[in-house]
Amino acid sequence: MPHQTTITERGSFAIARCSCGWTGPARRSRDRARTDAQTHSPPLSVPSGA
């Protein structure tokens, strides 16, 4: 099952969250929160030789 990440805002902080229950650190930068989310759930790749 793929991870589904979202960015939520709480005051001046952005937080990356995932459907698996993972929560990233609170960030003042939305871009850093998005990077946290992308790092947690890398894009699915097709195995070589498939």
C-alpha positions as CSV (number, residue, x, y, z in Angstrom):
1,M,0.0,0.0,0.0
2,P,1.6,3.3,-1.0
3,H,2.1,6.0,1.6
4,Q,-0.1,9.1,1.2
5,T,1.4,12.2,2.7
6,T,-0.2,15.5,3.4
7,I,1.0,18.8,4.7
8,T,-1.0,20.3,7.5
9,E,-0.5,23.8,9.0
10,R,-0.7,24.6,12.7
11,G,-0.2,28.3,13.2
12,S,3.0,29.3,11.5
13,F,4.3,25.7,11.3
14,A,3.8,23.2,8.5
15,I,3.9,19.5,9.4
16,A,4.2,16.5,7.0
17,R,1.9,13.6,7.9
18,C,1.5,10.1,6.4
19,S,-1.4,7.6,6.2
20,C,0.9,5.1,8.0
21,G,1.0,7.3,11.1
22,W,4.4,8.9,10.6
23,T,4.6,12.6,11.4
24,G,7.5,14.8,10.4
25,P,8.9,17.7,12.5
26,A,7.2,21.0,12.6
27,R,8.8,23.4,10.1
28,R,8.4,27.1,9.5
29,S,9.0,26.5,5.8
30,R,6.3,24.7,3.8
31,D,8.9,23.7,1.3
32,R,11.0,21.9,4.0
33,A,7.8,20.1,5.2
34,R,7.2,19.0,1.6
35,T,10.8,17.7,1.4
36,D,10.2,15.7,4.6
37,A,7.1,14.1,3.0
38,Q,8.9,13.3,-0.2
39,T,11.8,11.8,1.7
40,H,9.5,9.6,3.8
41,S,7.6,8.3,0.7
42,P,9.9,8.1,-2.3
43,P,8.2,7.7,-5.7
44,L,7.5,4.1,-6.6
45,S,10.0,2.7,-9.0
46,V,9.8,-0.3,-11.3
47,P,12.4,-2.9,-10.5
48,S,15.0,-3.4,-13.2
49,G,14.4,-6.5,-15.3
50,A,10.7,-6.4,-14.8
